[in-house]
Amino acid sequence: MTDRYAVIGNPVAHSKSPFIHAEFARQTAQDLVYERILAPLDRFASAVEDFRAEGGIGLNVTLPFKLEAFRLANECSARAQEAQAVNTLKFEGSAAYGDNTDGVGLVRDIQLNLGFHIEGRDVLVMGAGGAAQGALGALLDEKPARLVVANRTVEKAELLAERWRTRRGLSAEIMQASGYAELAAQQFDLIVNCTAASLSDTAPDLPQGMFARDCLAYDMVYGKGMTPFLELALSQGAGRLADGIGMLVEQAAESFLVWRGVRPQTRPVIEALKAR
């Protein structure tokens, strides 16, 4: 019997995950189908239960449900526990296992595919929601000189930074929080846009001069070309630009490993998506 998987989110029509997992299944000779599920904003849990009742055994979770997916899981990986956000659900009987593959997917793309090394660099993460929470642990694992979480609502950034300082035993110099305006006169080597602003063709209101000359500006949103954030980065002199297509494939490969016990090759799928 063919195993059933899906990506669940709102919006979800733009998702390339069905193509990615079809390619992974073809590579690894796995018998599965993978679809999209548009969940009403107030009915995530019931949409998941409907999927399970119809025989579904695994879900990728995208915006805006990653925090809710963490609460739904009754067992979680260590990285999901740290992030308190889940983007991968695996169902076995009555159990719902939650994992978070966003951080490892992001770091693998940045370091392996883009050749940008994080250790000793000044890093800015924009946003304090589920996407940012999933990224922080993996970024911190690479030992940046400083990691700043910036958010429109400063209190959310402060709570997130304090939680990670406490969990990892980090100093306030290494793990910081900020509003956007307070970033004036600071420069960063890596700036990761974890907000959903690019989905609505907007960009966070960043001050001038934040992008170091060799800065990598990374937008987690994919498939929208030069987003307002990337246009802003280019206009302010960022040396390199990237969207989230590589992260999407890398985190999907990690989810595939969680579900199927085999890691597919990512490079051919990234190239295929870029060609499309």
C-alpha positions, 0 to 999 in steps of 0.5 A: 500500500502506497504511503501518504505524506503531505505539506500542510500550511496556509497559504500552501499552493505555492509549495514545491514540496510535492515535486521535491519529495516525488524526486526523492522517492524516484531516487530512492525507490520509495513507494509514496505519494505527497500532496498539499493540504490547505488548513483553515487558520483556526482548524490546524489540529482537526485538519491533521486528524482528518489526514491521519484518519485517511491513512496519512503517516507524515506531514511537513508543516509550514507557515503559520502552524509550526508552533501549533505543531509542536504543541500537537506532537506527543514526542519531539526530537531534541532540536524540536524541543529546543526550537519549540517549533515543529516542521515535520510530523511522523505518525505511528499508531496513536503517536505523533512524533515531531522534529524540526529540520529547518535549522539543519536545512538552512545551515547545510544550504548556507555552508555546503551549497553556498560555501559561506562559513558561519563560524566567527561571523556576525549574524542577524536573524529577522523575525521571532516566529516559528521559522526563526525558532527553528533556525537558531539552534543550528546557527548557534551550533556553528559558533558565530561571533554574535547572533542578533534576533531582531523583530518588530515586536522587540519583546518577542525577540528578547524572550527568544534570545533569553531562552536561548541564552539560558538553554545554551549558557550564552553571554549577552554579547553572543546572543542578543535581541533588538528592534529594527531601528536599534540596528542602526550603525551595526553591520552583519556578515549574514542576514537571514530573513525569517519573516513572512514579509516577502510573501506579501511583497514587503520588507522589514524596515531596516536602517541603512548600512547593515549589510557588510561588503561581503554579507550574504543576504538570505531570504527564506522565501523562495520562488519569488525572484528578487524579493523586496528584502533581497532588493534592499540588500543589493541596494545597500551593497550586500555581496551575495544574495540567496533565496530559500530554495536550497534550504527548502530542499535540504530540510525536505531531505532531512524530513525524508530521512526521518520518515524513510530512513534514507537521505536522498541527494539534494543537488540534482533536485536544487538544480531541477527546481532552479531550471523550472 
